[in-house]
Amino acid sequence: MGSVNSTVGTARSCYIEAIQKAKEGKWEEIDELFKAGDEAFNEGHDAHMGLLMKEAEGKSEGVNLLLLHAEDQLMSAEGFKTVALEMIDVYKRLEKLENK
């Protein structure tokens, strides 16, 4: 479960850093950050799905706070990606307006 938390934490950090790069106008760095973030998110998602499959097979030992935390981290990273995409679009529009 630690890998779920660490990988989706990495994904969230990449998405946040992408917003910061957009604010600085460093557009060329954003795609790499999203690529790294998406790879980390997918890795965490796969690990999370494995945990859920064990739960569905009855191999769980009851409610696990670490599993609940992993679920929260996964949803948080997914939300940050959505916000990052929107914020980057706003910064691109602002830059275009400022350059007119």
Secondary structure, 3 states (H helix, E strand, C coil): CHHHHHHHHHHHHHHHHHHHHHHCCCHHHHHHHHHHHHHHHHHHHHHHHHHHHHHHCCCCCCCCHHHHHHHHHHHHHHHHHHHHHHHHHHHHHHHHHHCC
